[in-house]
Amino acid sequence: MNTDVETTKDHTTRDLLDRRAEDDRPGLLFEGRIWTWAEVVAECRVRAHLMLSLHEEGKPFHVGVMLENDPEYIFAIGGAAYAGATVVGINLTRRGEELVRDITYTDCEILVTSGELESLFSGVEPGVEERKILRIETPQYAAQLDRHRNAPRPDIAAAGDPATALLLLFTSGSTGDPKAVICTTGRLYRTAEFRHMGLGGNDVSYNSMPLFHGNGIFACWANPLYTGGAFALARKFSASGFVPDLMRYKVTYFNYVGRSLSYILAQPEKNQENRTNLESCFGTEASDLDLAEFHRRFGIWPTENYGASEGGLTLRRTPETPQGSLGLPPEGMDAAVVNPETMEECPPAVLDDSGRILNAGEAIGELANLSGAPLFEGYYKNPEAVAERIRGNAFLTGDLGYRDAEGFFYFAGRTSDRLRVDSENFSAAPVERVLSRYPGALLAAVYPVPDARTGDQVMATLQVPDPGSFDPAAFTAFLEAQPDLGTKWAPRFLSVVKDVPVTATQKINKPRLRRDAWLVNENVYHRPGRALHFEKLDERAVQTLEAMFQENGRAHLLPLRPAETPIKETV
């Protein structure tokens, strides 16, 4: 068996799979079952033939995958790599018309799903021909696969072209509906050959992050695909099931995003935590407090970085990275903080003893890679959004940041219509459409405010005729009845006002709403726990919230009290 992989810019994901075709080592571990790499590749080739049998010439060869983490997800990606098709990762937090919009916008010709998950459509037709909807775990699907069991390896020209789109993965832009990031089959190959975290053929990589996000594919599956190590897959993230899975699969590496570590650390401490095989883990957006606590309990330090889903910018923490910083770019990457209007670099930030930035107006700009445009492969059917990201040879992330005097980068928030809650990216517009249906609401504005631990929380402002008569119980009932309310969309904070602040050009002044957050208006409600239950946010609750920010080293992100700073209007 030859496990060597040559380094060449012309290789594709199909080449990686071919090199695993006779590999009898464990390749995929899932819920008590083991597939060797040879069996994984064989299943991928069968799916490729099924896809090809359903594809009609002249249509985009797009295969929507609307599944929880399942071996079928991996087989679909591998099948697309052989068929020259594109897998569209369907976000399971979407509902109803918003979900159908994602499927139809990306021109999904084929849909792989399950009967159970079809309930997410909430009665709306998915927009895919019935004969091209593949429902896994049904006798009909098994029969379709069996018809292709003895077919030879597909030989499709597009599968050998590194520029062929292998994945469309949804992210969110500064406005409007989610965008689909194009990821070519060549990009997945290049990511795999990078040998992420130095992992090798003896490692067991564990993923419980949803495969409709790039993190699980690029930060976890790509490496064992290259090295022949094992890939252990969890159907979904479970904080209580995390340690048992580590022990069951003898995991040496795992990936995470956002609040995952905090959920794990909220579990009662177990004796097995210091007896796992863990050697490394990698993720984004964990707080410094959680990083230190994970090291205490599990004996390893998580490796953090900042990476744009579009592939245009990476920032990595080093041992010298200050608390709260994103770190530095890898050698040779021309990272910068720029004014997106002029493309001039912003001056270094001046920080006080608590880390709060004193010259925010001039130091905060957009995180960018001044030579990163070639790394960005585009958005599907969205040239306007592509233009927002590209300035000549530069790539703009759409995220705000600043640099300190030593050159370390810091995250400073997102544009007014971008939110990231529990590692889920989405934009404000679809949430506003849902909230605007509330009886009596004249207007709804949605925007991110900082979370006390990591990422964002959803805050909304409702304009109503009489804020004093607002009924939080009725609002809760309204939210519970909305079939297309995404799982992360319910506001954590809600400000009820008679007049929404506007700019001189009569636009909603979202910078002011974000700056004021929960401090200015007396009619502010919050959800103190995970349940959909709103309570009035009084001074005692604000003090408790501020203490949580302080504890997690994020006090510099707190909104300033009204007396601390004047509000500068924007146009």
C-alpha positions, 0 to 999 in steps of 0.5 A: 500500500502506498500512502505517500502523497505528492505535493502539487498544485494540480491535485484534487480531493479525488487524489486523496481518496484514491490513495486511501482506496486500498488502505485497510486501517480504520478510517471512519468511526461512528456510533460503534461501527468502523469503516476502513479507509478502503470501505470509505472510498468504496462508499464514496464511489457508489454515491458518485455513481448515484449522483451521476445517474440523477444529474441532468446535463445543463443543470448545476451539479449541486447536491444539497446535504441536509443531515446531522453528522452522519457517515452519509455526509462524508460519503456524499462529499467523497462522492461529489469529489469523484463525480465532479459535483458540488456538495451544498452544506444545508444549515440545520438551524434554518427553518421554513422559507429561509431553509428553502431559500438556501436550497433554491438559491444554490440551485440544488439539483439533488437533496440528501436528507432524512424523513425526520429532518424534512419537518424543518421545511414547516410545510414549505416545498423544498424545490427539488424534484421528488425523485431526486430527494434521497432519504437515507436509512430507507429501503429505497435509498439502500436499493438505489445504492445497491444498483451501483455497488459493482460499478468501476471507479468514476472517471470524470474530467471535472473531478480531476480539475482542482478549480471544480467547486467541491463545497458550498458552505454558508456564511453570513455577510454584512447584509441580507441573506447568508452567502455560500462560500465556494470551496474548490476540490483543490482547496481541500487538497491543499488544506489536507497537505498542510498537515494541520497541527502536525497530526499523523497516521496514528492519530484519532481525530474527533469531530462533533461540530456540524459538517455544514460548517467548514470547521469540521471538514477543514480542521478535522477530516482533511488531515486523516484523509491525507495521513490515513489516521482515523476520523471519529464522528459524533452525530452532534455535539454533546457536552455530557458525551464528550469525555465518554467519546474521548475514551471510547475512540481513544481520541488524540485530537479534536476541534471546536468552535465558540462556546463548546469548551465552556459547555464541556467545562460546565459538566461535573469534573470527571476522573477520566479527564486526565486519563484520555489520549488527548495530545492536542485540540484546535478551535476558535473563540474560547475565552482565556478563562476557559482555555486555562481551565481546560488545561487544568482539567485535561492537561493540554492547552487548546490551540486557537486561531482566527480564520475567515471561512472564505480562506483569505486571512488567518491569525494564530495565537503564540506563547507570547500572545497577550490575553484577549488577542487573536495573535499574529498572521503566519509568516508571509501573510500580509495581515493588516487593519485598514479603513475599508473606504481608503484602504489605508492602514489604521494606527496602533491602538492605545490601551489603558490598564484594563485593555480598553481601547482609548483611540477606537475611532482611528485604530479600529478598522477592518481585518484584511490580508493585503495580498489575500485576494487569490486565496478567496474563491468567491461566493456563489451567484453573488458578485456584489458580495465578492466585491465587498471582500476584494480591493485589488489584491487585498482581501477584506474579512468584514470583521472589525479589529485593531492592532496593539503597539507590538503588532498583535491583532484584536477582534473588535466586533462585526458590522451592524448586520453580522452576528455570531452566536454559539459559533453560528453565523447569520445576518440580522435581516432574516431575524428582523423579518420574523420579529417584524411580524409581532402584533403592534410592532412598527419596526424591528432592528436586530444587532449583535452585542458582546457575550460575556464569554465569547462571540455575540448575543442577539439584541433586538429593538422593537418600536411600538406605540406604547412601550409601557404596555409591552407583554414579555409573555405574549412576545415569548408565545409569539416567538415559539409560534414562528416556524422559521425562527432559527435556533440561535435567533431568539433575542437575548436582550430586547429593548422596547422603544417608542422611537428608534434612533435614526441618522441624519439620512433617516437610516436606523442608527445601528452603531448607536444601538450597539453602543447603547446596548442594554444600558440606556432604555428603561424598557429592556428585557433579557433572557437570564437562562437558556429558556425562552423566558424574558425578564426586566433587566434591572440594575442588579441584573446589569451588575451581575452581567458586568461581573461575568464580563470581568471574570472572563476578561472581556470587560473592555467589550462592555457598553459604556455607561451613559455618563462615561462618553457622549454619543456621536451620531453617524450618517 
